Amino acid sequence: MKVIGITGPTGAGKTTALNALRSLGGQIIDADAVYHDLTRSSPALRAELEARFGPVYNGETLDRKKLGAVVFQDQKALADLNAITHKYVAQETARRIASARQAGVPAVGIDAIALLESPLAAYCDRTLAITAPEELRVKRIMAREGISEDYARMRVAAQKPSAWFQAHCDDTLESTETDTVETFSQRARALFQQMLEESK
């Protein structure tokens, strides 16, 4: 089984690439969704978050705004949050990879924006950067989320540039102005097929 880490900035076309891997029988592990699940289901994670950041839960639900107000103004607090959450997300991801391997799944794609900065990178046989030109990403984010151009540009500027992802990943798949969802999907599928052939 091949474990492929898939990362890249917002608006680059990751969803299309992930669907292409699914079409080949791959299972996707969305690190953000794993984190959200764990904030509700893991008493140990909750205990660590509350020990470090105080009462950041409303009943059973993590108050992300309250937590965000603390960590986004304090680099040390943000680093502590990442250290806590990455540990639990990594444990759960390892469990899901093992389960997929037992089930005979041909590939697992780990979808994580902070893949390369987290322990998840160590689980990957290959890492793939999904990138797109900045102007195209701005247009896509505006269309997808119904936000202003200024806000979309702020979102893009807050993330690492495409070149950083390219420099740190084994492979890169760039979505361009001339791509349709279908053509990009076909290119992603061809690349994943090649990766799976190599692992046989």
Accessible surface in RSA format (square Angstrom, percent):
REM  Atomic radii and reference values for relative SASA: ProtOr
REM  Chains: A
REM  Algorithm: Lee & Richards
REM  Probe-radius: 1.40
REM  Slices: 20
REM RES _ NUM      All-atoms   Total-Side   Main-Chain    Non-polar    All polar
REM                ABS   REL    ABS   REL    ABS   REL    ABS   REL    ABS   REL
RES MET A   1    67.24  34.8   4.77   3.2  62.48 148.8   9.47   8.1  57.77  76.5
RES LYS A   2    22.34  10.9  22.32  13.7   0.02   0.1   2.48   2.2  19.87  21.2
RES VAL A   3     2.57   1.7   2.57   2.3   0.00   0.0   2.57   2.2   0.00   0.0
RES ILE A   4     0.00   0.0   0.00   0.0   0.00   0.0   0.00   0.0   0.00   0.0
RES GLY A   5     0.00   0.0   0.00   N/A   0.00   0.0   0.00   0.0   0.00   0.0
RES ILE A   6     0.00   0.0   0.00   0.0   0.00   0.0   0.00   0.0   0.00   0.0
RES THR A   7     0.15   0.1   0.15   0.2   0.00   0.0   0.00   0.0   0.15   0.2
RES GLY A   8     0.00   0.0   0.00   N/A   0.00   0.0   0.00   0.0   0.00   0.0
RES PRO A   9     0.93   0.7   0.00   0.0   0.93   3.4   0.00   0.0   0.93   5.8
RES THR A  10    24.54  17.5  18.39  18.6   6.15  14.7  13.46  18.1  11.08  16.7
RES GLY A  11     6.97   8.6   0.00   N/A   6.97   8.6   2.66   7.3   4.32   9.7
RES ALA A  12     0.82   0.8   0.00   0.0   0.82   1.9   0.00   0.0   0.82   2.2
RES GLY A  13    18.57  22.9   0.00   N/A  18.57  22.9  15.70  43.1   2.87   6.4
RES LYS A  14    38.57  18.8  35.33  21.7   3.24   7.7  22.08  19.9  16.48  17.6
RES THR A  15    95.87  68.2  94.78  96.1   1.10   2.6  60.25  80.9  35.63  53.9
RES THR A  16    25.11  17.9  22.44  22.7   2.68   6.4   5.56   7.5  19.56  29.6
RES ALA A  17     0.00   0.0   0.00   0.0   0.00   0.0   0.00   0.0   0.00   0.0
RES LEU A  18    11.60   6.5  11.60   8.3   0.00   0.0  11.60   8.1   0.00   0.0
RES ASN A  19    73.67  50.8  68.56  66.3   5.10  12.3  23.97  57.7  49.70  48.0
RES ALA A  20     3.00   2.8   0.10   0.2   2.90   6.6   2.98   4.2   0.02   0.1
RES LEU A  21     0.02   0.0   0.02   0.0   0.00   0.0   0.02   0.0   0.00   0.0
RES ARG A  22   122.92  51.6 109.63  55.9  13.29  31.6  46.63  63.7  76.29  46.2
RES SER A  23    67.57  57.1  31.72  42.3  35.85  82.6  43.36  92.3  24.21  33.9
RES LEU A  24    31.76  17.7  12.50   8.9  19.26  48.4  19.08  13.4  12.68  34.1
RES GLY A  25    43.23  53.3   0.00   N/A  43.23  53.3  31.81  87.3  11.42  25.6
RES GLY A  26     9.80  12.1   0.00   N/A   9.80  12.1   0.25   0.7   9.55  21.4
RES GLN A  27    65.90  36.9  60.85  44.5   5.05  12.0  29.35  62.5  36.55  27.7
RES ILE A  28    28.75  16.4   3.52   2.6  25.23  60.8   3.52   2.5  25.23  68.5
RES ILE A  29     1.20   0.7   0.77   0.6   0.43   1.0   1.20   0.9   0.00   0.0
RES ASP A  30    56.44  39.5  53.35  53.1   3.09   7.3  15.50  36.5  40.94  40.8
RES ALA A  31    12.37  11.4  10.99  17.0   1.38   3.1  11.28  15.9   1.09   2.9
RES ASP A  32    80.95  56.7  75.23  74.9   5.72  13.5  30.41  71.6  50.54  50.4
RES ALA A  33    43.19  39.7  38.90  60.0   4.28   9.7  42.53  59.9   0.66   1.7
RES VAL A  34     0.23   0.1   0.23   0.2   0.00   0.0   0.23   0.2   0.00   0.0
RES TYR A  35    27.00  12.6  27.00  15.4   0.00   0.0  23.78  17.9   3.21   4.0
RES HIS A  36    46.50  25.4  46.50  32.3   0.00   0.0  28.29  29.2  18.20  21.2
RES ASP A  37    56.92  39.9  54.67  54.4   2.26   5.3  18.02  42.4  38.90  38.8
RES LEU A  38    20.77  11.6  20.77  14.9   0.00   0.0  20.77  14.6   0.00   0.0
RES THR A  39     8.69   6.2   6.09   6.2   2.60   6.2   0.42   0.6   8.28  12.5
RES ARG A  40   146.83  61.6 121.10  61.7  25.73  61.3  49.31  67.4  97.52  59.1
RES SER A  41    79.20  66.9  49.16  65.6  30.03  69.2  49.78 106.0  29.41  41.2
RES SER A  42    17.20  14.5  11.86  15.8   5.34  12.3  10.25  21.8   6.95   9.7
RES PRO A  43   110.48  80.5  99.60  90.8  10.88  39.5 105.81  87.4   4.67  29.0
RES ALA A  44    53.61  49.3  43.61  67.3  10.00  22.8  51.86  73.0   1.76   4.6
RES LEU A  45     0.43   0.2   0.43   0.3   0.00   0.0   0.43   0.3   0.00   0.0
RES ARG A  46    66.90  28.1  66.90  34.1   0.00   0.0  26.25  35.9  40.65  24.6
RES ALA A  47    61.34  56.4  49.40  76.2  11.95  27.2  57.15  80.5   4.20  11.1
RES GLU A  48    53.16  30.5  49.31  37.3   3.85   9.2  28.58  55.3  24.58  20.1
RES LEU A  49     0.00   0.0   0.00   0.0   0.00   0.0   0.00   0.0   0.00   0.0
RES GLU A  50    57.36  32.9  48.65  36.8   8.71  20.7  16.13  31.2  41.23  33.7
RES ALA A  51    93.29  85.8  48.98  75.6  44.32 100.8  61.45  86.5  31.84  84.4
RES ARG A  52    91.69  38.5  73.17  37.3  18.52  44.1  38.01  51.9  53.68  32.5
RES PHE A  53    20.31  10.2   0.00   0.0  20.31  52.9   6.08   3.7  14.23  40.7
RES GLY A  54    25.95  32.0   0.00   N/A  25.95  32.0  23.17  63.6   2.77   6.2
RES PRO A  55   105.03  76.5 101.04  92.1   3.99  14.5 104.32  86.1   0.71   4.4
RES VAL A  56     1.66   1.1   1.66   1.5   0.00   0.0   1.66   1.4   0.00   0.0
RES TYR A  57    17.60   8.2   1.14   0.7  16.46  42.8   1.17   0.9  16.43  20.3
RES ASN A  58    88.78  61.2  76.09  73.5  12.70  30.6  31.32  75.4  57.47  55.5
RES GLY A  59    56.80  70.0   0.00   N/A  56.80  70.0  41.82 114.8  14.99  33.6
RES GLU A  60   129.44  74.3 123.67  93.6   5.77  13.7  61.43 118.8  68.01  55.5
RES THR A  61    82.21  58.5  82.18  83.3   0.03   0.1  53.51  71.9  28.70  43.4
RES LEU A  62    12.28   6.8   4.17   3.0   8.11  20.4   4.17   2.9   8.11  21.8
RES ASP A  63    31.70  22.2  25.76  25.6   5.94  14.0   7.59  17.9  24.10  24.0
RES ARG A  64   129.28  54.3 118.01  60.2  11.28  26.8  50.62  69.2  78.66  47.7
RES LYS A  65   183.30  89.4 170.09 104.4  13.22  31.5 120.95 108.9  62.35  66.4
RES LYS A  66    90.75  44.3  83.39  51.2   7.37  17.5  61.78  55.6  28.98  30.9
RES LEU A  67     6.76   3.8   6.76   4.8   0.00   0.0   6.76   4.8   0.00   0.0
RES GLY A  68     9.67  11.9   0.00   N/A   9.67  11.9   8.80  24.2   0.87   1.9
RES ALA A  69    60.89  56.0  44.18  68.2  16.71  38.0  53.22  74.9   7.67  20.3
RES VAL A  70    59.73  39.3  51.16  46.3   8.57  20.6  57.20  49.7   2.53   6.9
RES VAL A  71     1.44   0.9   1.25   1.1   0.19   0.5   1.25   1.1   0.19   0.5
RES PHE A  72   151.51  75.8 123.77  76.7  27.74  72.2 125.93  76.3  25.59  73.2
RES GLN A  73   156.37  87.4 116.80  85.4  39.57  94.2  47.81 101.8 108.56  82.3
RES ASP A  74    61.34  43.0  55.87  55.6   5.46  12.9  18.48  43.5  42.86  42.7
RES GLN A  75   141.71  79.2 133.06  97.2   8.65  20.6  65.42 139.3  76.28  57.9
RES LYS A  76   134.62  65.7 127.63  78.3   6.99  16.6 106.31  95.7  28.31  30.2
RES ALA A  77     0.68   0.6   0.68   1.1   0.00   0.0   0.68   1.0   0.00   0.0
RES LEU A  78    45.54  25.4  45.54  32.6   0.00   0.0  45.54  32.0   0.00   0.0
RES ALA A  79    57.10  52.5  45.92  70.9  11.18  25.4  52.12  73.4   4.98  13.2
RES ASP A  80    29.08  20.4  27.08  27.0   2.00   4.7   8.27  19.5  20.81  20.8
RES LEU A  81    19.62  10.9  19.62  14.0   0.00   0.0  19.62  13.8   0.00   0.0
RES ASN A  82    57.93  39.9  57.93  56.0   0.00   0.0   8.12  19.6  49.81  48.1
RES ALA A  83    67.53  62.1  48.57  74.9  18.97  43.1  58.86  82.9   8.67  23.0
RES ILE A  84    19.26  11.0  18.03  13.4   1.23   3.0  19.25  13.9   0.01   0.0
RES THR A  85    11.93   8.5  11.76  11.9   0.18   0.4   4.66   6.3   7.27  11.0
RES HIS A  86    40.37  22.1  38.67  26.9   1.71   4.4  24.67  25.4  15.71  18.3
RES LYS A  87    88.03  42.9  82.11  50.4   5.92  14.1  56.71  51.0  31.32  33.4
RES TYR A  88    27.73  12.9  26.39  15.0   1.34   3.5  16.28  12.2  11.44  14.1
RES VAL A  89    10.50   6.9  10.50   9.5   0.00   0.0  10.50   9.1   0.00   0.0
RES ALA A  90     7.00   6.4   7.00  10.8   0.00   0.0   7.00   9.9   0.00   0.0
RES GLN A  91   106.43  59.5  95.43  69.7  11.00  26.2  45.54  96.9  60.90  46.2
RES GLU A  92    27.66  15.9  24.99  18.9   2.68   6.4   7.53  14.6  20.13  16.4
RES THR A  93     0.10   0.1   0.10   0.1   0.00   0.0   0.00   0.0   0.10   0.1
RES ALA A  94    38.78  35.7  31.80  49.1   6.98  15.9  34.01  47.9   4.76  12.6
RES ARG A  95   140.86  59.1 132.46  67.5   8.41  20.0  72.87  99.6  68.00  41.2
RES ARG A  96    62.33  26.2  61.43  31.3   0.90   2.1  15.73  21.5  46.60  28.2
RES ILE A  97    11.27   6.4  11.27   8.4   0.00   0.0  11.27   8.1   0.00   0.0
RES ALA A  98    54.15  49.8  50.55  78.0   3.60   8.2  52.80  74.3   1.35   3.6
RES SER A  99    57.88  48.9  52.27  69.8   5.61  12.9  17.25  36.7  40.63  56.9
RES ALA A 100     1.69   1.6   0.00   0.0   1.69   3.9   1.58   2.2   0.11   0.3
RES ARG A 101   127.19  53.4 113.92  58.1  13.27  31.6  56.19  76.8  71.01  43.0
RES GLN A 102   168.91  94.5 131.03  95.8  37.88  90.2  48.26 102.7 120.64  91.5
RES ALA A 103    80.74  74.2  39.32  60.7  41.42  94.2  52.45  73.9  28.29  74.9
RES GLY A 104    61.08  75.3   0.00   N/A  61.08  75.3  34.98  96.0  26.09  58.4
RES VAL A 105    27.52  18.1  21.75  19.7   5.77  13.9  24.43  21.2   3.09   8.4
RES PRO A 106    60.01  43.7  47.21  43.0  12.80  46.5  56.65  46.8   3.36  20.9
RES ALA A 107     0.01   0.0   0.01   0.0   0.00   0.0   0.01   0.0   0.00   0.0
RES VAL A 108     0.00   0.0   0.00   0.0   0.00   0.0   0.00   0.0   0.00   0.0
RES GLY A 109     0.00   0.0   0.00   N/A   0.00   0.0   0.00   0.0   0.00   0.0
RES ILE A 110     0.00   0.0   0.00   0.0   0.00   0.0   0.00   0.0   0.00   0.0
RES ASP A 111    19.35  13.6  18.18  18.1   1.17   2.8   0.56   1.3  18.79  18.7
RES ALA A 112     8.74   8.0   4.42   6.8   4.31   9.8   8.74  12.3   0.00   0.0
RES ILE A 113    81.70  46.5  74.32  55.4   7.39  17.8  74.32  53.5   7.39  20.0
RES ALA A 114    34.31  31.5  32.21  49.7   2.10   4.8  33.46  47.1   0.84   2.2
RES LEU A 115     0.00   0.0   0.00   0.0   0.00   0.0   0.00   0.0   0.00   0.0
RES LEU A 116    40.36  22.5  14.77  10.6  25.60  64.3  15.05  10.6  25.32  68.1
RES GLU A 117    84.95  48.8  50.82  38.4  34.13  81.3  49.49  95.7  35.46  28.9
RES SER A 118    13.33  11.3   3.27   4.4  10.07  23.2   5.88  12.5   7.45  10.4
RES PRO A 119    62.67  45.7  49.27  44.9  13.40  48.7  61.13  50.5   1.53   9.5
RES LEU A 120     5.28   2.9   5.28   3.8   0.00   0.0   5.28   3.7   0.00   0.0
RES ALA A 121    32.33  29.7  23.30  36.0   9.03  20.5  23.54  33.2   8.79  23.3
RES ALA A 122    93.07  85.6  51.28  79.1  41.79  95.1  64.37  90.7  28.70  76.0
RES TYR A 123    72.39  33.8  56.40  32.1  15.99  41.6  46.67  35.1  25.71  31.7
RES CYS A 124    22.85  17.3   0.31   0.3  22.55  53.0   0.63   1.6  22.22  24.0
RES ASP A 125    79.08  55.4  50.92  50.7  28.17  66.6  17.26  40.6  61.82  61.7
RES ARG A 126    47.04  19.7  46.41  23.7   0.63   1.5  19.91  27.2  27.13  16.4
RES THR A 127    14.28  10.2  14.28  14.5   0.00   0.0  11.04  14.8   3.24   4.9
RES LEU A 128     0.00   0.0   0.00   0.0   0.00   0.0   0.00   0.0   0.00   0.0
RES ALA A 129     0.00   0.0   0.00   0.0   0.00   0.0   0.00   0.0   0.00   0.0
RES ILE A 130     0.00   0.0   0.00   0.0   0.00   0.0   0.00   0.0   0.00   0.0
RES THR A 131     0.23   0.2   0.23   0.2   0.00   0.0   0.17   0.2   0.06   0.1
RES ALA A 132     1.24   1.1   0.00   0.0   1.24   2.8   0.23   0.3   1.01   2.7
RES PRO A 133    54.67  39.8  44.24  40.3  10.43  37.9  54.67  45.1   0.00   0.0
RES GLU A 134   101.41  58.2  93.42  70.7   7.99  19.0  21.74  42.1  79.67  65.0
RES GLU A 135    91.34  52.4  90.20  68.2   1.14   2.7  53.92 104.3  37.42  30.6
RES LEU A 136    15.71   8.7  15.55  11.1   0.16   0.4  15.55  10.9   0.16   0.4
RES ARG A 137     5.54   2.3   5.54   2.8   0.00   0.0   0.00   0.0   5.54   3.4
RES VAL A 138     3.91   2.6   3.91   3.5   0.00   0.0   3.91   3.4   0.00   0.0
RES LYS A 139   117.36  57.3 111.81  68.6   5.55  13.2  80.19  72.2  37.17  39.6
RES ARG A 140    69.61  29.2  64.30  32.8   5.31  12.6  39.23  53.6  30.38  18.4
RES ILE A 141     0.06   0.0   0.06   0.0   0.00   0.0   0.06   0.0   0.00   0.0
RES MET A 142    61.68  31.9  57.02  37.7   4.66  11.1  53.86  45.8   7.82  10.4
RES ALA A 143    89.69  82.5  51.36  79.3  38.33  87.2  64.24  90.5  25.45  67.4
RES ARG A 144   139.43  58.5 101.68  51.8  37.75  89.9  72.09  98.5  67.34  40.8
RES GLU A 145    72.33  41.5  43.36  32.8  28.97  69.0  30.26  58.5  42.07  34.3
RES GLY A 146    71.27  87.9   0.00   N/A  71.27  87.9  37.24 102.2  34.04  76.2
RES ILE A 147    39.23  22.3  25.50  19.0  13.73  33.1  31.97  23.0   7.26  19.7
RES SER A 148    68.44  57.8  51.89  69.3  16.54  38.1  52.36 111.5  16.08  22.5
RES GLU A 149    79.70  45.8  75.60  57.2   4.09   9.7  19.69  38.1  60.01  49.0
RES ASP A 150   116.84  81.8 108.56 108.1   8.28  19.6  33.45  78.7  83.39  83.2
RES TYR A 151   100.21  46.8  97.17  55.3   3.04   7.9  58.12  43.7  42.10  51.9
RES ALA A 152     0.00   0.0   0.00   0.0   0.00   0.0   0.00   0.0   0.00   0.0
RES ARG A 153    83.24  34.9  79.62  40.6   3.61   8.6  45.95  62.8  37.29  22.6
RES MET A 154   116.85  60.5 109.83  72.7   7.02  16.7  75.22  63.9  41.63  55.2
RES ARG A 155    69.32  29.1  64.60  32.9   4.71  11.2  28.99  39.6  40.32  24.4
RES VAL A 156     6.54   4.3   3.08   2.8   3.46   8.3   3.30   2.9   3.24   8.8
RES ALA A 157    85.00  78.2  49.39  76.2  35.61  81.0  60.91  85.8  24.09  63.8
RES ALA A 158    89.58  82.4  45.40  70.1  44.18 100.5  57.33  80.7  32.25  85.4
RES GLN A 159    47.99  26.8  32.85  24.0  15.14  36.0  20.00  42.6  27.98  21.2
RES LYS A 160    83.04  40.5  75.99  46.6   7.04  16.8  45.99  41.4  37.05  39.5
RES PRO A 161    85.23  62.1  79.13  72.1   6.10  22.2  85.23  70.4   0.00   0.0
RES SER A 162    24.19  20.4  21.39  28.5   2.80   6.4  19.88  42.3   4.30   6.0
RES ALA A 163    64.95  59.7  58.45  90.2   6.50  14.8  59.29  83.5   5.66  15.0
RES TRP A 164    61.81  24.8  56.04  27.1   5.77  13.6  46.48  24.8  15.34  24.9
RES PHE A 165     5.20   2.6   5.20   3.2   0.00   0.0   5.20   3.2   0.00   0.0
RES GLN A 166    75.40  42.2  63.14  46.1  12.26  29.2  15.48  32.9  59.93  45.5
RES ALA A 167    83.27  76.6  40.63  62.7  42.64  97.0  52.85  74.4  30.42  80.6
RES HIS A 168    98.46  53.8  73.57  51.1  24.89  63.7  52.94  54.6  45.52  53.0
RES CYS A 169    16.06  12.1   0.00   0.0  16.06  37.7   1.42   3.6  14.64  15.8
RES ASP A 170    92.38  64.7  57.14  56.9  35.24  83.3  16.47  38.8  75.91  75.7
RES ASP A 171    28.09  19.7  21.52  21.4   6.56  15.5   8.95  21.1  19.13  19.1
RES THR A 172    52.27  37.2  24.09  24.4  28.18  67.2  17.65  23.7  34.62  52.3
RES LEU A 173    14.36   8.0  13.57   9.7   0.79   2.0  14.36  10.1   0.00   0.0
RES GLU A 174    71.02  40.8  65.27  49.4   5.75  13.7  13.26  25.7  57.76  47.2
RES SER A 175     0.41   0.3   0.41   0.6   0.00   0.0   0.00   0.0   0.41   0.6
RES THR A 176    47.33  33.7  46.60  47.2   0.74   1.8  42.45  57.0   4.88   7.4
RES GLU A 177   102.91  59.1  78.25  59.2  24.65  58.7  50.22  97.1  52.69  43.0
RES THR A 178   126.69  90.1  98.42  99.8  28.27  67.4  86.77 116.5  39.93  60.4
RES ASP A 179    27.54  19.3   8.62   8.6  18.93  44.8   2.07   4.9  25.48  25.4
RES THR A 180    72.32  51.4  63.77  64.6   8.55  20.4  69.72  93.6   2.60   3.9
RES VAL A 181   102.06  67.2  94.38  85.4   7.68  18.5  97.60  84.8   4.46  12.1
RES GLU A 182   113.49  65.2 109.55  82.9   3.94   9.4  59.55 115.2  53.94  44.0
RES THR A 183    57.14  40.6  56.40  57.2   0.75   1.8  56.53  75.9   0.62   0.9
RES PHE A 184     6.18   3.1   6.18   3.8   0.00   0.0   6.18   3.7   0.00   0.0
RES SER A 185    32.69  27.6  32.69  43.6   0.00   0.0   9.14  19.5  23.55  33.0
RES GLN A 186   121.51  67.9 114.41  83.6   7.10  16.9  42.72  90.9  78.79  59.8
RES ARG A 187    95.75  40.2  88.62  45.2   7.13  17.0  62.62  85.6  33.13  20.1
RES ALA A 188     0.18   0.2   0.00   0.0   0.18   0.4   0.12   0.2   0.06   0.2
RES ARG A 189    88.22  37.0  88.22  45.0   0.00   0.0  27.93  38.2  60.29  36.5
RES ALA A 190    57.96  53.3  50.02  77.2   7.94  18.1  52.09  73.4   5.87  15.5
RES LEU A 191    27.91  15.5  25.36  18.1   2.55   6.4  27.55  19.3   0.36   1.0
RES PHE A 192     0.26   0.1   0.26   0.2   0.00   0.0   0.26   0.2   0.00   0.0
RES GLN A 193    81.25  45.4  79.84  58.3   1.41   3.4  21.68  46.2  59.57  45.2
RES GLN A 194    96.57  54.0  90.58  66.2   5.99  14.3  32.68  69.6  63.90  48.5
RES MET A 195     0.30   0.2   0.30   0.2   0.00   0.0   0.30   0.3   0.00   0.0
RES LEU A 196    21.84  12.2  20.94  15.0   0.90   2.3  20.94  14.7   0.90   2.4
RES GLU A 197   105.33  60.5  93.95  71.1  11.38  27.1  38.57  74.6  66.76  54.5
RES GLU A 198    94.94  54.5  60.63  45.9  34.30  81.7  45.97  88.9  48.97  40.0
RES SER A 199    55.88  47.2  18.20  24.3  37.68  86.8  18.57  39.5  37.32  52.3
RES LYS A 200   189.13  92.3 121.86  74.8  67.27 160.2 117.23 105.5  71.90  76.6
END  Absolute sums over single chains surface
CHAIN  1 A    10307.4       8222.1       2085.3       5855.8       4451.7
END  Absolute sums over all chains
TOTAL         10307.4       8222.1       2085.3       5855.8       4451.7
